[in-house]
Amino acid sequence: MEFIKKAELSFEEVSDQKRVIVEGILKDIETRGEEAVRELAKKFDNWEGDFILSDEKKAKLIAEVPEQVKKDIQFAYDQVFGFAKAQRESIVEFEKETLEGVRLGQKVIPMEVAGCYVPGGRFAHACSAIMSVATAKAAGVKTVIACSPPRGESIAPAVVYAMELAGADIIIEMGGVQAIATMAFGLFTGKPANILVGPGNAFVAEAKAILSGTGKCAIDVFAGPTESSVIADKTADAMTVAVDLVSQAEHGLDSPVWLHTDCRELAEKVAELMPKVIADMPDPETPATSWRDFGEIILCEDREEVAKVSDEYASEHVQVMAEDLDWWTNRLTNYGSLFLGEGSTVPQGDKCSGTNHILPTKKAGYMSGGLNVHKFLKIMTYQEIKPEANKVVSGAASRLSRVEGMEGHARACDWRLRKFFPNEEWDFEVYDQTKY
C-alpha cells in the first residue's frame, strides 16, 4: 500500500477537541434548561423569536416554494418513503410454539417520540428532512419532532415543505447542540425523544453520541461530517472519479474523501485533476481545504488489497468504478452505503434514489448500517410457559441457575416444579459453580 496523497490532519484529534466543548454545552443546558437554550440560540443563530413553528408561518413559508421544487421534493419523498415502507413490511410479528406448552412471540412496537435533526447553515437540506422524518413515520412513530437551524428569519421554505410533506408533527426553528439537547430533554415541547436521528456537523454528532452514552436516548448512527471513498481500477475514468470526490468534499472543511485503486496511472491522473476540478467550483475554498487536510489517494497491489483497505476505512459512502461489480458487492463488508458502477453517484442517494443518506461515519460501519425503519422500532419478545411445560423448562432452568451459582433463580423454578407436580419427587442438586 502506497500513499499517492496522504491526509495532513488527524480527524480523531479534531474530534476530541470538539467533544470537550460539546460536553460543557450539554451540561449547561441540562442544568439551566430553556434559559440556556435561548442564550445559545441568540449567540449562534442571532435568534430571539419563538422556536416552535406556528401553522400560520409554516403555511406562508410553504407558499414561497416554487411548484417545480415541490414536485422534486415529492419525487424524493415517494422514493424514500416507498423504500422505508418496504423495510417496515419486511419486519413481522410472529408467534411460535417451540415445545408443547411453550409459546414464544415477537412484537414490533414503534417508539413514541423521535427527534429528527435537519442540518442548515450553508445548505438547505430539504432531502435530509425526508430521510429522517419520512422514515420515522413509515416505522409508525407517533410524534416526530424536527429541528433545523434558521437561516435569517426562518428555516428555509423548501426544508419546511419537506418536513410537512414527510409528516413532522412539531417543527422547531433551532440548530446546533442546543437543538439536539432540546429534543433529548423535551424542552419547549414536553416530549423527550426516545431516539435522535439525522446528520449534522461534528458538534451535532458529538452531542448525539454523548447523550446516547448517558442513557438519555438512543441514536441512529454516528452521523458526523461526510466521508466518501471511490474504489477504481484501470477501467475507470479519472475525470469522473475527480468530479465525484470534489462533489463530496464540498460538504465541509472536515469532510474526508478517499480514492482506493490498484492502478498507478489512474491515481496520478486523479491527483493531477483534483486541484483543477476544485478551482472550477463556485466556492473552491471548502473542497480545497477538505482535500488538503483530509483527502487521500491510496495505491494498492491488487483488488483484494483495495477491498481490505476500503473495509478498514469503513467509509460512509463507497463508490465502485471497476470491473466485476458482483465481486465487489460480495467482498466488501464495512460501509454505510454502496454505489455500484459509473452510473451511480453519491448525490443520487443523498437526494432521491430511495435509500437513506443518514449513514455511519468514523468507522461505525464496522458494526452498523445506516438509518432505516428498524432504528425506530422496538423488537419485543413475550413468552407463555404453561404449567405442563414446566417439567422440562423449569427443570433445565433450575439446574442451569445452580451451575451459575444463582440459588434464588433456581428456587423460583423449583417452586413451580413442586406446585405443578406435587406428586413427583425432585432432586434439586446444588452444583459447585466453580467447576463450570
C-alpha positions as CSV (number, residue, x, y, z in Angstrom):
1,M,0.0,0.0,0.0
2,E,1.4,3.4,-1.0
3,F,0.0,6.9,-0.4
4,I,0.0,8.9,-3.6
5,K,-1.6,11.6,-1.4
6,K,-1.9,11.5,2.4
7,A,-4.2,13.5,4.8
8,E,-2.4,16.3,6.7
9,L,-4.7,16.3,9.7
10,S,-5.9,13.6,12.1
11,F,-9.7,13.6,12.3
12,E,-9.6,11.9,15.7
13,E,-7.6,14.8,17.2
14,V,-10.0,17.4,15.8
15,S,-13.0,15.4,17.1
16,D,-11.5,15.1,20.7
17,Q,-11.3,18.9,20.9
18,K,-14.9,19.4,19.9
19,R,-16.2,16.8,22.3
20,V,-14.9,18.8,25.3
21,I,-16.8,21.9,24.0
22,V,-20.0,19.9,23.5
23,E,-19.9,18.3,26.9
24,G,-19.8,21.8,28.5
25,I,-22.7,23.0,26.5
26,L,-24.8,19.9,27.3
27,K,-24.1,20.2,31.0
28,D,-25.2,23.9,31.0
29,I,-28.5,23.1,29.1
30,E,-29.2,20.2,31.5
31,T,-28.7,22.5,34.4
32,R,-30.4,25.6,33.2
33,G,-32.9,24.2,30.7
34,E,-34.7,26.6,28.3
35,E,-32.9,29.7,29.6
36,A,-29.6,28.2,28.4
37,V,-31.1,27.3,25.0
38,R,-32.3,30.8,24.4
39,E,-28.9,32.2,25.2
40,L,-27.2,29.8,22.8
41,A,-29.8,30.5,20.0
42,K,-29.1,34.2,20.4
43,K,-25.3,33.6,20.4
44,F,-25.0,31.2,17.4
45,D,-28.1,32.0,15.3
46,N,-29.0,35.5,16.4
47,W,-32.4,34.1,17.1
48,E,-34.8,35.6,19.7
49,G,-38.2,34.6,18.4
50,D,-40.5,31.6,19.1
51,F,-38.8,28.3,18.5
52,I,-41.9,26.2,17.5
53,L,-43.0,26.9,14.0
54,S,-46.6,28.1,14.0
55,D,-49.2,26.9,11.5
56,E,-49.5,30.4,10.1
57,K,-45.8,30.9,9.5
58,K,-45.5,27.4,8.1
59,A,-48.2,28.0,5.5
60,K,-46.6,31.2,4.5
61,L,-43.2,29.6,4.0
62,I,-44.6,26.7,2.1
63,A,-46.4,29.1,-0.3
64,E,-43.0,30.5,-1.2
65,V,-41.7,27.2,-2.6
66,P,-41.8,27.0,-6.4
67,E,-44.0,24.3,-7.9
68,Q,-41.1,22.5,-9.6
69,V,-39.3,22.4,-6.3
70,K,-42.4,20.9,-4.7
71,K,-42.6,18.3,-7.4
72,D,-38.9,17.3,-7.0
73,I,-39.3,17.1,-3.2
74,Q,-42.4,14.9,-3.7
75,F,-40.4,12.6,-6.0
76,A,-37.7,12.2,-3.4
77,Y,-40.4,11.6,-0.7
78,D,-42.1,8.9,-2.8
79,Q,-38.8,7.1,-3.3
80,V,-37.6,7.3,0.3
81,F,-40.9,6.6,1.9
82,G,-41.6,3.8,-0.5
83,F,-38.3,2.1,0.3
84,A,-38.8,2.7,4.1
85,K,-42.3,1.2,3.9
86,A,-40.9,-1.9,2.2
87,Q,-38.4,-2.2,5.0
88,R,-41.2,-2.0,7.6
89,E,-43.2,-4.6,5.8
90,S,-40.2,-6.9,5.9
91,I,-40.2,-6.9,9.8
92,V,-43.0,-9.1,11.0
93,E,-44.5,-10.1,14.3
94,F,-44.7,-13.8,14.9
95,E,-45.5,-16.5,17.4
96,K,-44.1,-20.0,17.7
97,E,-44.7,-23.0,19.9
98,T,-41.2,-24.3,20.4
99,L,-42.3,-27.1,22.7
100,E,-45.7,-28.3,23.7
101,G,-46.9,-25.7,26.2
102,V,-44.2,-23.1,25.4
103,R,-45.4,-20.1,23.4
104,L,-42.9,-17.5,22.3
105,G,-43.5,-14.4,20.3
106,Q,-42.2,-11.2,18.8
107,K,-43.9,-7.9,18.8
108,V,-42.8,-4.8,16.8
109,I,-43.5,-1.6,18.6
110,P,-42.7,1.9,17.2
111,M,-41.0,4.4,19.5
112,E,-43.3,7.1,20.9
113,V,-41.2,10.2,20.1
114,A,-38.4,10.7,17.5
115,G,-36.2,13.8,17.3
116,C,-35.0,14.5,13.7
117,Y,-32.2,16.9,13.2
118,V,-32.0,18.5,9.7
119,P,-28.8,20.4,9.0
120,G,-28.9,24.0,7.9
121,G,-26.3,26.7,7.6
122,R,-24.6,26.8,4.2
123,F,-27.1,24.5,2.6
124,A,-30.9,24.0,2.8
125,H,-31.1,20.2,3.3
126,A,-34.6,19.5,2.3
127,C,-33.7,15.9,1.4
128,S,-32.4,15.3,4.9
129,A,-35.8,16.2,6.3
130,I,-37.3,13.4,4.1
131,M,-34.7,10.9,5.1
132,S,-35.3,11.2,8.8
133,V,-39.0,12.3,9.2
134,A,-40.5,10.0,6.5
135,T,-38.6,7.0,7.7
136,A,-39.8,7.6,11.3
137,K,-43.4,7.9,10.0
138,A,-43.0,4.7,7.9
139,A,-42.0,2.9,11.1
140,G,-45.1,4.2,12.8
141,V,-43.6,6.7,15.3
142,K,-46.4,8.6,16.9
143,T,-44.7,12.0,17.4
144,V,-41.9,13.3,15.2
145,I,-40.1,16.5,16.2
146,A,-38.0,18.1,13.5
147,C,-35.3,20.7,14.3
148,S,-33.4,22.8,11.8
149,P,-31.3,26.0,12.1
150,P,-33.0,29.2,10.9
151,R,-31.4,31.0,8.0
152,G,-32.2,34.6,8.8
153,E,-35.8,34.9,9.7
154,S,-36.8,31.3,9.3
155,I,-35.9,27.8,8.3
156,A,-35.5,27.5,4.5
157,P,-39.0,27.3,2.9
158,A,-38.1,24.1,1.0
159,V,-37.0,22.4,4.2
160,V,-40.3,23.3,5.9
161,Y,-42.2,21.9,2.9
162,A,-40.2,18.7,3.1
163,M,-40.8,18.4,6.8
164,E,-44.5,18.9,6.4
165,L,-44.8,16.5,3.5
166,A,-42.9,13.9,5.4
167,G,-45.2,14.2,8.4
168,A,-43.4,16.1,11.1
169,D,-45.7,16.8,14.0
170,I,-43.7,19.6,15.5
171,I,-41.1,21.8,13.7
172,I,-38.6,23.7,15.8
173,E,-36.5,26.5,14.3
174,M,-33.2,25.8,16.1
175,G,-29.9,24.3,15.2
176,G,-26.7,23.0,16.7
177,V,-26.0,21.3,20.0
178,Q,-28.9,23.2,21.6
179,A,-31.3,21.6,19.2
180,I,-30.1,18.1,20.0
181,A,-30.4,18.8,23.7
182,T,-33.8,20.4,23.3
183,M,-35.2,17.2,21.7
184,A,-33.4,14.9,24.1
185,F,-34.7,16.7,27.2
186,G,-38.2,17.6,25.8
187,L,-37.6,21.3,26.2
188,F,-40.4,23.6,24.8
189,T,-42.5,20.5,23.8
190,G,-42.7,18.4,27.0
191,K,-41.9,15.4,24.8
192,P,-38.4,13.9,25.4
193,A,-37.2,12.0,22.3
194,N,-36.7,8.2,22.6
195,I,-34.3,8.4,19.7
196,L,-32.3,11.2,18.0
197,V,-31.6,10.9,14.3
198,G,-30.1,12.9,11.5
199,P,-26.8,14.1,10.2
200,G,-25.0,17.3,11.3
201,N,-21.7,18.9,11.8
202,A,-19.1,17.5,14.2
203,F,-20.6,19.3,17.2
204,V,-24.1,17.8,16.5
205,A,-22.6,14.3,16.0
206,E,-20.7,14.6,19.3
207,A,-23.8,15.8,21.1
208,K,-25.8,12.8,19.9
209,A,-23.0,10.4,20.9
210,I,-22.7,11.9,24.4
211,L,-26.4,11.8,25.1
212,S,-26.7,8.2,23.9
213,G,-23.8,7.3,26.2
214,T,-25.6,8.7,29.2
215,G,-28.8,6.8,28.5
216,K,-30.9,9.8,27.8
217,C,-32.0,8.4,24.4
218,A,-30.9,6.2,21.6
219,I,-29.4,7.5,18.3
220,D,-29.3,6.3,14.8
221,V,-25.6,6.2,13.9
222,F,-22.6,8.4,14.5
223,A,-23.5,10.6,11.5
224,G,-20.8,13.2,11.6
225,P,-19.0,15.0,8.8
226,T,-19.5,13.3,5.4
227,E,-17.0,10.6,4.3
228,S,-16.7,9.3,0.8
229,S,-14.4,7.0,-1.0
230,V,-14.1,5.8,-4.5
231,I,-12.8,2.4,-5.5
232,A,-11.5,2.5,-9.0
233,D,-9.4,0.3,-11.3
234,K,-7.8,0.8,-14.7
235,T,-11.2,0.9,-16.5
236,A,-12.4,4.0,-14.5
237,D,-12.5,7.5,-16.0
238,A,-10.2,9.8,-14.0
239,M,-12.3,12.9,-14.5
240,T,-15.5,11.1,-13.3
241,V,-13.5,10.0,-10.2
242,A,-12.3,13.5,-9.5
243,V,-15.7,15.1,-10.1
244,D,-17.3,12.7,-7.6
245,L,-14.6,13.2,-5.0
246,V,-15.0,17.0,-5.2
247,S,-18.8,16.7,-5.1
248,Q,-18.5,15.2,-1.6
249,A,-15.6,17.4,-0.4
250,E,-17.9,20.5,-0.7
251,H,-19.9,19.3,2.3
252,G,-17.5,20.9,4.8
253,L,-13.9,21.7,5.8
254,D,-13.6,18.4,7.6
255,S,-15.2,16.1,5.1
256,P,-12.7,13.5,4.0
257,V,-12.7,11.9,0.5
258,W,-10.5,9.0,-0.4
259,L,-9.5,7.1,-3.6
260,H,-8.5,3.5,-3.3
261,T,-7.1,2.0,-6.5
262,D,-4.7,-0.6,-7.9
263,C,-3.8,1.5,-10.9
264,R,-0.9,3.9,-10.6
265,E,-1.7,5.7,-13.8
266,L,-5.3,6.5,-12.6
267,A,-4.1,7.5,-9.1
268,E,-1.6,10.0,-10.5
269,K,-4.1,11.4,-13.1
270,V,-6.7,12.0,-10.3
271,A,-4.1,13.7,-8.2
272,E,-3.4,16.0,-11.1
273,L,-7.0,16.7,-11.8
274,M,-8.3,17.4,-8.3
275,P,-6.9,21.0,-8.0
276,K,-8.3,21.9,-11.4
277,V,-11.8,20.5,-10.6
278,I,-11.8,22.2,-7.2
279,A,-10.7,25.5,-8.7
280,D,-13.7,25.4,-11.1
281,M,-16.1,25.2,-8.2
282,P,-18.2,28.4,-7.3
283,D,-16.8,28.1,-3.7
284,P,-13.4,26.4,-4.1
285,E,-12.2,27.1,-0.5
286,T,-14.2,24.4,1.2
287,P,-13.4,21.5,-1.1
288,A,-9.8,22.7,-1.3
289,T,-9.4,22.7,2.4
290,S,-11.1,19.3,2.8
291,W,-8.9,17.8,0.1
292,R,-5.7,19.3,1.5
293,D,-6.4,18.3,5.2
294,F,-8.2,15.0,4.9
295,G,-8.1,13.8,1.3
296,E,-6.1,10.7,0.4
297,I,-5.2,8.6,-2.6
298,I,-4.1,5.1,-1.8
299,L,-2.4,2.8,-4.3
300,C,-2.8,-0.9,-3.6
301,E,-1.2,-4.0,-5.1
302,D,-4.4,-5.7,-6.3
303,R,-8.1,-5.6,-5.9
304,E,-8.0,-7.8,-2.8
305,E,-5.9,-5.2,-1.0
306,V,-8.1,-2.4,-2.3
307,A,-11.1,-4.2,-0.7
308,K,-9.2,-4.8,2.6
309,V,-8.2,-1.1,2.8
310,S,-11.7,0.0,2.0
311,D,-13.1,-2.2,4.7
312,E,-10.6,-0.7,7.2
313,Y,-11.7,2.8,6.4
314,A,-15.4,1.8,6.5
315,S,-16.4,4.9,4.6
316,E,-19.9,6.3,4.9
317,H,-20.2,6.2,1.1
318,V,-18.3,3.8,-1.1
319,Q,-18.4,4.2,-4.9
320,V,-17.1,1.3,-7.1
321,M,-16.0,2.1,-10.6
322,A,-14.4,-1.1,-11.5
323,E,-14.8,-4.4,-13.4
324,D,-16.8,-7.3,-11.9
325,L,-19.3,-5.3,-9.7
326,D,-20.7,-8.5,-8.3
327,W,-17.3,-9.4,-6.8
328,W,-17.1,-6.1,-5.0
329,T,-20.7,-6.3,-3.8
330,N,-20.0,-9.7,-2.3
331,R,-16.5,-8.9,-1.0
332,L,-17.0,-5.5,0.7
333,T,-18.4,-5.6,4.2
334,N,-17.8,-2.3,6.0
335,Y,-19.5,0.8,4.6
336,G,-22.6,3.0,5.0
337,S,-24.0,2.6,1.6
338,L,-22.6,1.2,-1.7
339,F,-22.8,2.8,-5.1
340,L,-22.1,0.4,-7.9
341,G,-20.9,1.4,-11.4
342,E,-20.1,4.7,-13.1
343,G,-23.9,5.4,-13.4
344,S,-24.2,5.6,-9.6
345,T,-23.0,8.7,-7.7
346,V,-23.4,9.6,-4.1
347,P,-25.6,12.7,-4.8
348,Q,-28.3,10.4,-6.2
349,G,-28.5,8.6,-2.8
350,D,-28.2,11.9,-1.0
351,K,-31.2,13.4,-2.7
352,C,-33.7,11.0,-4.2
353,S,-32.8,7.5,-5.3
354,G,-34.6,6.0,-2.3
355,T,-32.0,4.5,0.1
356,N,-31.4,6.6,3.2
357,H,-28.5,9.1,3.3
358,I,-28.1,9.2,7.1
359,L,-25.2,6.8,7.4
360,P,-22.4,5.8,9.8
361,T,-19.1,7.7,9.9
362,K,-15.9,7.4,11.9
363,K,-15.7,3.6,11.2
364,A,-19.2,3.0,12.8
365,G,-19.8,1.0,9.6
366,Y,-17.9,-1.8,11.4
367,M,-21.0,-2.5,13.4
368,S,-23.9,-0.6,11.9
369,G,-25.7,0.2,8.7
370,G,-27.4,3.5,8.0
371,L,-30.8,4.9,9.2
372,N,-33.7,2.7,8.5
373,V,-37.1,1.9,10.0
374,H,-35.5,-0.7,12.3
375,K,-33.9,2.1,14.3
376,F,-37.4,3.5,15.2
377,L,-38.8,0.1,16.2
378,K,-38.5,-1.9,19.4
379,I,-38.4,-5.6,18.8
380,M,-40.0,-7.0,21.9
381,T,-40.5,-10.6,22.9
382,Y,-43.0,-12.4,25.1
383,Q,-43.5,-15.9,26.4
384,E,-46.1,-18.1,28.0
385,I,-44.9,-21.3,29.7
386,K,-47.9,-23.4,30.6
387,P,-47.8,-25.5,33.8
388,E,-47.3,-28.8,32.0
389,A,-44.3,-27.5,30.1
390,N,-42.5,-26.6,33.4
391,K,-41.4,-30.2,33.8
392,V,-38.9,-29.6,31.0
393,V,-38.3,-25.8,31.1
394,S,-38.2,-25.2,34.9
395,G,-36.2,-28.4,35.3
396,A,-33.5,-27.2,32.9
397,A,-33.6,-23.6,34.2
398,S,-33.3,-24.7,37.8
399,R,-30.2,-26.8,37.0
400,L,-28.6,-24.1,34.9
401,S,-29.2,-21.5,37.6
402,R,-27.2,-23.6,40.1
403,V,-24.5,-24.1,37.5
404,E,-24.2,-20.4,37.5
405,G,-24.4,-20.1,41.3
406,M,-27.8,-18.3,41.3
407,E,-29.7,-20.1,44.0
408,G,-32.6,-17.6,44.0
409,H,-33.2,-18.2,40.3
410,A,-33.2,-21.9,40.9
411,R,-35.7,-21.8,43.7
412,A,-38.2,-19.8,41.6
413,C,-38.1,-22.7,39.2
414,D,-38.1,-25.3,41.9
415,W,-41.3,-23.8,43.4
416,R,-43.1,-24.3,40.1
417,L,-42.0,-27.9,39.9
418,R,-43.3,-28.6,43.4
419,K,-46.5,-26.6,42.8
420,F,-47.4,-28.1,39.4
421,F,-46.2,-31.6,40.0
422,P,-47.0,-32.2,43.7
423,N,-46.9,-36.0,43.4
424,E,-43.4,-36.1,42.0
425,E,-40.1,-36.2,43.8
426,W,-37.4,-33.8,42.8
427,D,-33.7,-33.9,43.5
428,F,-32.5,-30.3,43.4
429,E,-28.8,-30.8,43.3
430,V,-26.7,-27.9,44.3
431,Y,-23.8,-27.6,41.9
432,D,-20.4,-26.3,42.8
433,Q,-20.3,-23.5,40.2
434,T,-16.6,-23.0,40.5
435,K,-16.2,-26.2,38.5
436,Y,-18.1,-24.9,35.5
